[in-house]
Amino acid sequence: MASCFYCDPEHEGRKALMVEVGKMRYGVLYLFKDQAHKGRCVLAVPDHKSELFDLTVDERCDYMADLADASKAIKKLWGCTKINLAAFGDKLPHLHFHIVPKYEGGFEFGGGFAIGNPEPVYVSDEEFAEMMAQLKAELNIK
């Protein structure tokens, strides 16, 4: 689907919000440009499916393993207190999970998280590139 946020490789909305880290076993990992939650990512399925039950058993097993591996890597790399996971899709019906690290005493700790942050936190280009490199190395993504 050319107009889908995740299916269209040139989707301007996605490119404005996040950068592709790379392909995992089944999912595709993206790192948010807004780093108010340091290490915040999204893991999307590579093809246009909207529900977890739309995946085959093997796809679902690989996707959940990717979700666990990405969450573990984020916690290891940046030492968050808790990882929040969320899948919505009401307005964006392409299966994806938000991976949101929460830090005790930090932004939105102890509650939900906003999809869009009214006060985004952007790190330097160098720090963002280093975060991307750390995720790729930790997850063995080429």
N, C-alpha and C positions, 0 to 999 in steps of 0.2 A: 504494500500500500504506500504509494508515493507521498501521501499527505500525513502519514502516521509519524508521530514524534520520534519513535524508535526505529521504524522501518526505513525511513528516508535518510540516507547517509548525509545529506546536505541540509537537514531540517534546521532552519535558523533559530527556532525557539530552543531546541536542545543544545545547539552549539553555543548559545548565549549563556546557558546555565551550567553546563558540564562538559567534561572532556573524556573521551574514551580511554580507559586504561588498557583494555584489551579483552580478548576472548578467553574464557575459561573452558571447562569441560563442555558445558552447554550454554551458560549465560554469558552476557557481555557486561563488563563492569565499567562504570563511569564514575569519575570523581567530580563532585560539585565544585564550582568556582567559589561559591560562598562557603567559607570555612568557619562560620560561627560555631559549628559543631565540627571540631577538627577531625578530618578523616571521613566526613559524610560522603557516602556513595549511593549509587543505585545499581542494582543488578537486574537487567532486562533479559527476557528470552530473545533469541536471535530471529525468530519468525513471528508472524502476527497471530498470536493466540492470546485470549483475554482471561482465561481462567486456569487455575492450577490443574483442574481435572481435564483440561484440553490437551495436556501433555501425555505422552506415552509413559508407561511405568519407568522405562530407562531414562527418558528425558527428565522426568520428575525427580528421580533419584540423583541424577547428575546435577540438576539445578539446585536442589536442596543441599547437596554437598558443596557446590560453589558458594551458596549463601553462607553456609557454616564456615567455610575456609576464608571467605572475604571478611566476615565478622571477626574471626579469630585473628586474622592478620592486622586488622584495624586496632583491635584491643592491644595486641602485642606491640605494634609500632608506636601508638600514641597514648597508651595507658589510661583509657577511659574507664569510668566507674561501671558503666552499663551500656549495652548496645540495644537500641530500640529498633525493631523491624516493623515495617508496615507495607501493606499492599492495598491500594484503593482501586482506582481504575474507573470510577464513575464517568469522568469526563475524558479520560485517556485510556481507552480499553485495550491496552497492550500490557500483558503481564509483566510486572516489574515490582521489585521490593526496594523500599528505601531502607538503607542501613545507616542509622543515625547514632553516632557515639554520643553519650551523655557523660558529663564530668560533674562530680559533686561540687555544688557551689557555682557551677557555670550556667551558661545560657540554657534556659528552659528545663533545667534539671528538676525532676520530681513531677513532671507533667508531660503532656503530649508535646508534639513539635509542629510547627507551622510549615506547610509545604513551601510557601514563599515568605522569606524573612524581610520585614520592612526595613531592617538595618543590616544589610549584608556585611560580612567581614571578608575582605580580600587580602590574601597574603601576597608577597612579592612574586614576580614571575619565577625567580630563582627558587624560592621556597616551594612553590607549587610544583615546579619541575622535579625537585628533590622528593616531594611526597609521591609523585607519580612513579619515580624510579624506585622508591622504597616499596611501594605496593607491588610493582612488577617483579622485583627481586624476591619479595616475600612469598608471592603467589606463583612464581616461576612462569610469568607471562612474558612472551617474547615481544 
